[in-house]
């Protein structure tokens, strides 16, 4: 079997007969294959061995001190890493002589060694303390993907809301951009001009873009993963684009309950700092083959995961769980939502205003999707952010705006 030996010189490999051999035989193999005398070797499974500076420091590493201990007793198997500290000089195979001071005149530290490789570990804590969904907004999204799309094709949207100083995210509405949903892929056909209007309305409402939400289809339910490789790539791209450290990614899916029925579940995550960094630096393979395992993300270069050199990473390493709550926000979500398979016309606007005629006018237009419809209609586009501020503060809408909106509706 193959063992990897990490020393101040980097990572080298040696061949051994199997995990049954004792440590004394391993040291003999290191001497013959790496030209390091047995008496100069100290071995350990603890990487801190490489930080030892004195003989007294070396005495603390005793896990591989017993010459008759078999490798199997230390859970060492094919591909395992063993750390090696040695005295003296040697010639690295294929390289120049290396002295104890290191090739740049100083002892290599653990930071130096780690800097020469990219290690992927699980991120324990998110930057976002929690995410809370406006109930009406969340329900409008899940009802459409459940009742209309039947979770047969994917759907996505950008979440807008607020971020508190403590890192709590509140989502008050979801904007659904033009898109094409497939069984295992979501293609966003983003419209920069429309998104400018969305951001302007959000600013008037005192809100900003805080995350991305998407669905998984019932066909994906058979797979053993939280995010597929395509979903990791898309989520990392949008997180990187946002520049918001509290950015949240939410997945909506059907799961069977104890009675065998299907329930809609919302799960919230952040993409890890390492995931976003790797995306920005172009480490992810962005082309997918039919035989690729969807629960693994392919890397263009070798990374270290769990002490092993790999080019495929389990997607769960890139996910950080975020607590999820709900709340009742200030906006309604009763106006038809943009970019769905429904035609929204001035008659739709009239029906909405007629249905809410007993409410104050500012309440009747307290719906992001209605404001976006007005912004995209001729004659009101640039004025909608001012209307959004009225909605945000719940102050009366000027008579001029009210007459203009009602006259637009009456053209139906």
Secondary structure, DSSP 8 states (H G I E B T S, - for coil): -EEEEEETTEEEEEE-S-TTSBHHHHHHHHHHHH---GGGEEEES-GGGGG--SHHHHTT--TT--TT-BGGGGT--TT-EEEEEE-S-EE-TTS-EE-TTTTTTS---HHHHHHTS-EE----S-SS-EEEEEHHHHHHHHHIIIIISTTSS--EEEEEEEE-TT-EEEEEEEE--SEEE-SS-EEE---HHHHHHHHHHHHHTT-EEEEEEEE--TTGGGSS-SS-HHHHHHHHHHHHHH--TT-EEEEEEEEE-TTS-EEEEEEEEEE-HHHHHHHHTT-B-----TTS-TTEEEEEEEEEETTEEEEEEEGGGGEEEEEEEEE--S----S--TTSSS---HHHHHHHHHHTTTS-HHHHT--HHHHHHHHHSTTTGGGHHHHHHHHHHT----HHHHHHHHHHHHT-
